[in-house]
Amino acid sequence: MIGDIFVIRFANKDDIVGIMAFIDEYWHKGHIVGKKRKLFEFQHCWGDEVSFVISENEGKITGILGYIPYDNDHRDVTLAIWKTIKTEDTMLGIKILTYLRENGNVRRISAPGINPKTIAVYQFLGLNTGVMKHWYRLQDRADFQIAKVVDKEIPKYLRLPELSLFCIDDLDQAVNELGIGDCFERDHQLRKSIGFVKRRYFEHPTFKYIKYGVQSGKDKLFVVLRVQPCNGSFVLRLIDAIGDQNLLQYFSGEIDLLLEKYHCEYVDCYETGVDDAVFINGGWKAVADSGNIIPDYFSPFEQQNIDIYYMSEIDNVILFKGDGDMDRPN
């Protein structure tokens, strides 16, 4: 490249067309964020902020790093698309990440859905890495069009008579009347602002999420689920659980009702950082131990088990599939 002099900076709205073209050419041909501007802007335009760091040489984009900010100030962020083209600067990608960490008003960085080939890079940078656990709970039925089931066990689950459940359609009302905003800052989980949660789960341009508040005494949990259609059938996905995750072990009765209501074959969940006992007590089973196939890819559909790797600056971090950019249309 001319002089191999790279400028690293934050993107602005004039860069969107170029970033989308870069994604389509160098990241993945036909990738939805490179094709659909509406989705690009939903994920990466936060007021005047376009949440990409770019490197350029003589006006040509040579690298990008997308991120999702969870607040406006001193915020946790998750990483999205990170790609550089081949140049003489073999450290260009790390320089882009360093620029974000030092200049992006960032408290802590995490990234669910990383390429396992990049784990050594994150470990070199002193970041925590691992693989998310995949859990499921079946509906009691004879046939499955999406899952491949050899083990049909549906374990019993714990009940808590004093548990309070409420559907949430209006987040502002839930914050003001039920205090659900208390959930959004807990040790080890990403700190999510009320504004972020409202946009992410109440204003999504494509997905319609099912939202619950769960409460027992002072413990509160905000739960997000989504129905996924496929092969003429449906599955239920637990996308996020923000707050006191120990309450998940008592939520399975409501999940069973949702499985029946929406004719879903099963519910599944990817997470890391939650005590295994919470899922085991809740009647969930680990996919890895079951011999069953509980798919993750639906567009296009692939009937196979998928491992999701992550990195984080947070020790013992709590992450779910709703973090980052994993739960999006394809």
Disulfide bonds with the S-S distance in Angstrom:
none
